[in-house]
């Protein structure tokens, strides 16, 4: 398998995975929690908030 074939296979697999993740709100939220973007309560983690809403911790 050539590098180009590997990339095309990856893109195909990723697109299929994206469809399954976006199939429902619950699956999308679970994906974001598992990837570390959302907290268990469903809020954005501090690192991903916009600067105007994030509080400084000094």
N, C-alpha and C positions, 0 to 999 in steps of 0.2 A: 504494500500500500504506500503510495507516495504521500508526501507532506500535504499536497493540495487535497488529496482524497481524505486524509485524516481531518483536515480543517473542515471540509464539507460535511463529513460525518458528524463532527462535533457540533456544527451549526444546526444540522438537522435534529440531532438529539436535544440540543438546548431549546430549539423552537418547540419541540414536542413537550418538553418539560414545562416551558412557559405556559403553554395552553392548559396543562393540568393544574398549575399553580393558580392561574387566573380564572379557573372554573368557578370558584366560589370565594366569597369574602373571607370565610374561615380559613381556607387553604392559603390565601394570600397573606393573612395576618400571621398564620403559623410559620410561613416561610420567612417573613420579616423578623419574627421573634427568633427563629432558629439561626438566622444569619447575623443576629446581634444588632439590628437596626431599631427594633421595637422592644420595649420592656414586656414582662409577662402581663402587665395590666393593659398593654396596647398603646402605651405612650412612646413617643420618640425618645431615644436615649439622648443624653446631654450632648454628645459629640455631633449629633445630626440636627440639632435645633438651629434655627437661624440666630445670628449673633444678637439681634434685638430682643429675643425671648429667652436666650440662655443667660443664666445668672453667673457672675464671676465668682470663683471660689479662690480667694486669696488669703 
